């Protein structure tokens, strides 16, 4: 395949429908895709699993892996009114956000429902970036009449995620002028293979790691340099499947799969849950990110009411007795057909009463358990509570026992200093 040119953008014939849209790294990821399995992620196709999902997940947990997160939407909000608008939309105090610092935050509508969640980082006094699910319409609507510009730079940058306990060593080896470790949720600019690369100390796996923001035209060059630097550390590429299981183990949610956006934009997820799965930050375990001491922000009144009266679900972990799911080709040691993350809700019952739902259910190779998120009435949120999932598969419905456990499922190391 060395003589084949993989191009980014839309690959179409005259008058034909879109066939394939790669990322800035597709020239390198496509030849590595031994399974020829791809997953649609928003406007792009990304590798689903390069060879073996379990091995790729193991690299994330025990060594280091590199993955393609380029389809994440990326927006610049810049201008004299940028700070004022961001502070009005984000329930965290944006005025405290320093240049080079990153906030993780949700943003809500007037009813307190989450429109989206993601990373907000400050480039200078009047310039911010947002990395999240698609939300261009949302940001543009709230910019009307203000002295600022909202620019979509999604296709300008690829995101190479470098995750695992040895990720720092790889980055040190890849950078030409040496790499000074970043505190968690900080960013810096480094040089890799003669190209300027923005480094975010972040990630979606629970491990020590980084996101490398690479200019689109530099994608293959930077990929090669990082891969070469990582060889002594047993680096391997990890596809979307392994990254999805890793974020579940780390207790991290995805809009579309774990809750439904209250905003006007289409989602990047291939499956979208119905409107009844809209959620407040308190429903999603994100209440700590709502700062009622700051100035007014969209959704404040509704969120104050939810906080005061506790009218919200509780996000919990669920350990599920997978052996009760009989007759679906299960193997003796582990449920081979449950390794895929279930991207649609499963009803949860306490006795005969429906008390919520489960999302992102999948077998965890790391923990060797079937796990998922529980979105439950608060009375059922105590650790150790026994509940029942109403499991449907191929037209058959089964009641499956589950137990409430603490989140995250996997101990997080991403904020550690080394």
URUR-V213447 format. One record per residue. N is the residue number from 1. RES is the residue in one small letter. OMEGA is omega as a letter, one per 20 degrees, with the letter a starting at -180 (* if undefined). D_FIRST is the distance of its C-alpha to the first C-alpha in Angstrom with 2 decimals. Layout:
BEGIN
n & res & omega & d_first
N & RES & OMEGA & D_FIRST
N & RES & OMEGA & D_FIRST
END
This chain:
BEGIN
n & res & omega & d_first
1 & x & a & 0.00
2 & x & a & 3.79
3 & x & a & 5.42
4 & x & r & 5.37
5 & x & r & 8.54
6 & x & a & 9.79
7 & x & r & 13.52
8 & x & a & 16.46
9 & x & a & 19.41
10 & x & r & 19.93
11 & x & a & 17.53
12 & x & r & 20.10
13 & x & a & 21.46
14 & x & r & 25.01
15 & x & a & 27.41
16 & x & r & 24.91
17 & x & r & 24.72
18 & x & a & 22.23
19 & x & a & 19.01
20 & x & r & 17.06
21 & x & a & 17.93
22 & x & r & 15.88
23 & x & r & 17.49
24 & x & a & 17.38
25 & x & a & 15.05
26 & x & r & 12.43
27 & x & r & 9.85
28 & x & a & 10.35
29 & x & a & 11.51
30 & x & r & 8.96
31 & x & r & 6.32
32 & x & a & 9.78
33 & x & a & 11.12
34 & x & a & 11.75
35 & x & a & 14.34
36 & x & r & 12.70
37 & x & a & 16.07
38 & x & r & 16.87
39 & x & r & 20.35
40 & x & r & 22.06
41 & x & a & 23.89
42 & x & a & 26.13
43 & x & a & 24.22
44 & x & r & 20.74
45 & x & r & 18.27
46 & x & r & 17.53
47 & x & r & 15.99
48 & x & r & 18.81
49 & x & a & 18.17
50 & x & r & 15.23
51 & x & a & 16.72
52 & x & a & 20.53
53 & x & a & 22.70
54 & x & r & 25.65
55 & x & r & 23.89
56 & x & r & 22.50
57 & x & r & 26.05
58 & x & r & 27.50
59 & x & r & 25.52
60 & x & a & 27.07
61 & x & a & 30.48
62 & x & a & 30.59
63 & x & r & 28.22
64 & x & r & 25.85
65 & x & r & 22.91
66 & x & a & 20.97
67 & x & a & 20.38
68 & x & r & 19.81
69 & x & a & 23.21
70 & x & a & 22.57
71 & x & r & 23.97
72 & x & r & 27.43
73 & x & a & 29.73
74 & x & a & 31.03
75 & x & r & 34.29
76 & x & r & 36.57
77 & x & a & 40.31
78 & x & r & 42.20
79 & x & a & 45.74
80 & x & a & 49.36
81 & x & a & 49.55
82 & x & a & 46.27
83 & x & a & 47.95
84 & x & r & 50.63
85 & x & a & 48.18
86 & x & r & 45.97
87 & x & r & 49.10
88 & x & a & 50.27
89 & x & a & 47.07
90 & x & a & 46.23
91 & x & r & 48.77
92 & x & a & 48.22
93 & x & a & 50.16
94 & x & a & 47.80
95 & x & r & 50.49
96 & x & a & 49.91
97 & x & a & 46.17
98 & x & r & 45.75
99 & x & a & 43.33
100 & x & r & 40.20
101 & x & a & 41.14
102 & x & r & 39.36
103 & x & q & 41.13
104 & x & a & 39.79
105 & x & r & 41.90
106 & x & r & 42.41
107 & x & a & 43.91
108 & x & r & 46.24
109 & x & a & 48.08
110 & x & a & 51.89
111 & x & r & 52.20
112 & x & r & 50.44
113 & x & a & 47.31
114 & x & r & 44.01
115 & x & r & 41.96
116 & x & r & 39.13
117 & x & a & 38.52
118 & x & a & 36.30
119 & x & r & 36.38
120 & x & r & 38.75
121 & x & a & 38.75
122 & x & r & 41.00
123 & x & r & 39.67
124 & x & a & 43.15
125 & x & a & 46.55
126 & x & a & 45.58
127 & x & r & 41.82
128 & x & r & 40.14
129 & x & r & 36.68
130 & x & r & 35.94
131 & x & a & 32.81
132 & x & r & 33.15
133 & x & a & 32.60
134 & x & a & 32.91
135 & x & a & 36.45
136 & x & r & 36.57
137 & x & a & 39.43
138 & x & a & 41.40
139 & x & a & 41.25
140 & x & r & 42.00
141 & x & a & 44.96
142 & x & r & 46.60
143 & x & a & 46.05
144 & x & r & 48.18
145 & x & a & 51.21
146 & x & a & 50.06
147 & x & r & 49.32
148 & x & r & 45.63
149 & x & r & 42.18
150 & x & a & 39.47
151 & x & r & 35.99
152 & x & r & 32.72
153 & x & a & 30.10
154 & x & a & 27.62
155 & x & a & 24.81
156 & x & a & 25.93
157 & x & r & 24.83
158 & x & r & 22.17
159 & x & r & 23.64
160 & x & r & 22.07
161 & x & a & 24.41
162 & x & a & 25.15
163 & x & r & 27.38
164 & x & a & 29.24
165 & x & a & 32.10
166 & x & a & 30.18
167 & x & r & 28.72
168 & x & r & 31.45
169 & x & r & 30.68
170 & x & a & 27.03
171 & x & r & 28.22
172 & x & a & 30.82
173 & x & a & 28.32
174 & x & a & 25.95
175 & x & a & 28.77
176 & x & a & 30.06
177 & x & a & 33.71
178 & x & a & 34.15
179 & x & r & 34.13
180 & x & a & 37.38
181 & x & r & 37.17
182 & x & r & 37.81
183 & x & r & 40.24
184 & x & a & 38.82
185 & x & r & 38.27
186 & x & a & 38.27
187 & x & r & 35.78
188 & x & r & 35.22
189 & x & r & 33.12
190 & x & r & 31.29
191 & x & r & 29.06
192 & x & a & 25.60
193 & x & r & 23.63
194 & x & a & 26.18
195 & x & r & 25.67
196 & x & a & 28.41
197 & x & r & 27.59
198 & x & a & 30.11
199 & x & r & 30.60
200 & x & r & 32.38
201 & x & a & 33.88
202 & x & r & 33.06
203 & x & a & 30.87
204 & x & a & 30.94
205 & x & a & 30.82
206 & x & a & 34.26
207 & x & r & 32.98
208 & x & a & 33.43
209 & x & a & 30.63
210 & x & r & 29.58
211 & x & r & 27.86
212 & x & r & 26.15
213 & x & a & 26.49
214 & x & r & 23.96
215 & x & a & 24.16
216 & x & a & 21.31
217 & x & a & 20.27
218 & x & a & 20.26
219 & x & a & 18.02
220 & x & a & 14.92
221 & x & a & 17.44
222 & x & r & 19.73
223 & x & a & 17.18
224 & x & a & 16.15
225 & x & r & 19.88
226 & x & r & 20.95
227 & x & a & 18.40
228 & x & r & 19.57
229 & x & a & 23.16
230 & x & a & 22.85
231 & x & r & 21.72
232 & x & a & 25.40
233 & x & r & 26.24
234 & x & r & 23.75
235 & x & r & 21.83
236 & x & r & 19.27
237 & x & r & 17.74
238 & x & a & 20.02
239 & x & a & 19.35
240 & x & a & 21.98
241 & x & r & 23.63
242 & x & r & 24.51
243 & x & r & 25.65
244 & x & r & 27.79
245 & x & r & 29.50
246 & x & a & 30.04
247 & x & r & 31.84
248 & x & r & 33.96
249 & x & a & 35.01
250 & x & r & 35.90
251 & x & a & 38.03
252 & x & a & 36.19
253 & x & r & 36.40
254 & x & r & 34.18
255 & x & a & 35.79
256 & x & r & 35.24
257 & x & a & 34.90
258 & x & r & 37.90
259 & x & a & 40.02
260 & x & r & 40.16
261 & x & r & 40.22
262 & x & a & 43.55
263 & x & a & 42.00
264 & x & a & 41.16
265 & x & r & 37.38
266 & x & a & 34.73
267 & x & r & 33.05
268 & x & a & 29.49
269 & x & r & 29.73
270 & x & a & 28.68
271 & x & r & 32.15
272 & x & r & 35.38
273 & x & a & 38.60
274 & x & a & 41.77
275 & x & a & 44.24
276 & x & r & 46.52
277 & x & r & 44.08
278 & x & a & 44.71
279 & x & r & 45.79
280 & x & r & 47.69
281 & x & r & 46.64
282 & x & r & 49.29
283 & x & a & 47.70
284 & x & a & 44.44
285 & x & a & 46.02
286 & x & a & 45.63
287 & x & r & 49.34
288 & x & a & 49.30
289 & x & r & 47.34
290 & x & a & 50.16
291 & x & a & 52.65
292 & x & r & 55.96
293 & x & a & 57.50
294 & x & r & 55.50
295 & x & a & 56.40
296 & x & r & 55.92
297 & x & a & 52.50
298 & x & r & 51.27
299 & x & a & 52.10
300 & x & a & 54.56
301 & x & a & 57.51
302 & x & a & 55.62
303 & x & r & 54.03
304 & x & r & 57.45
305 & x & r & 58.82
306 & x & r & 56.03
307 & x & a & 56.50
308 & x & a & 60.28
309 & x & r & 60.55
310 & x & a & 57.47
311 & x & a & 56.39
312 & x & r & 52.81
313 & x & r & 50.62
314 & x & r & 49.65
315 & x & a & 46.07
316 & x & r & 45.90
317 & x & r & 43.59
318 & x & r & 43.81
319 & x & a & 43.33
320 & x & a & 43.14
321 & x & a & 44.29
322 & x & a & 41.21
323 & x & r & 42.99
324 & x & r & 45.23
325 & x & a & 42.36
326 & x & r & 42.91
327 & x & a & 41.53
328 & x & r & 37.97
329 & x & a & 36.09
330 & x & r & 36.73
331 & x & a & 36.10
332 & x & a & 38.95
333 & x & a & 37.77
334 & x & a & 35.84
335 & x & a & 35.03
336 & x & a & 31.43
337 & x & r & 31.55
338 & x & r & 32.89
339 & x & r & 30.07
340 & x & r & 28.93
341 & x & a & 31.03
342 & x & a & 33.49
343 & x & r & 33.29
344 & x & a & 36.65
345 & x & r & 40.20
346 & x & r & 42.21
347 & x & r & 46.04
348 & x & a & 47.99
349 & x & r & 51.62
350 & x & a & 54.51
351 & x & a & 56.71
352 & x & a & 56.96
353 & x & r & 56.24
354 & x & a & 52.85
355 & x & r & 52.41
356 & x & a & 48.94
357 & x & r & 45.35
358 & x & r & 42.38
359 & x & r & 38.89
360 & x & r & 35.48
361 & x & r & 36.45
362 & x & r & 33.98
363 & x & r & 34.00
364 & x & r & 33.71
365 & x & a & 32.09
366 & x & a & 33.65
367 & x & a & 37.14
368 & x & r & 36.81
369 & x & r & 38.65
370 & x & a & 38.21
371 & x & r & 38.79
372 & x & r & 39.03
373 & x & r & 40.93
374 & x & r & 44.45
375 & x & a & 46.03
376 & x & r & 49.59
377 & x & a & 53.19
378 & x & a & 54.52
379 & x & a & 57.04
380 & x & a & 54.23
381 & x & a & 52.23
382 & x & r & 53.96
383 & x & r & 51.96
384 & x & r & 52.58
385 & x & r & 53.44
386 & x & r & 52.56
387 & x & a & 51.02
388 & x & r & 49.48
389 & x & r & 46.23
390 & x & a & 46.50
391 & x & r & 43.19
392 & x & a & 42.00
393 & x & r & 39.33
394 & x & r & 38.99
395 & x & r & 42.44
396 & x & r & 44.09
397 & x & r & 45.77
398 & x & r & 46.57
399 & x & a & 48.45
400 & x & a & 46.60
401 & x & r & 48.33
402 & x & a & 47.01
403 & x & r & 48.45
404 & x & r & 48.42
405 & x & a & 46.97
406 & x & r & 46.45
407 & x & i & 43.39
408 & x & r & 40.98
409 & x & a & 39.98
410 & x & a & 38.20
411 & x & a & 40.02
412 & x & r & 38.59
413 & x & a & 37.78
414 & x & r & 36.16
415 & x & a & 39.41
416 & x & a & 40.21
417 & x & r & 40.65
418 & x & * & 38.64
END
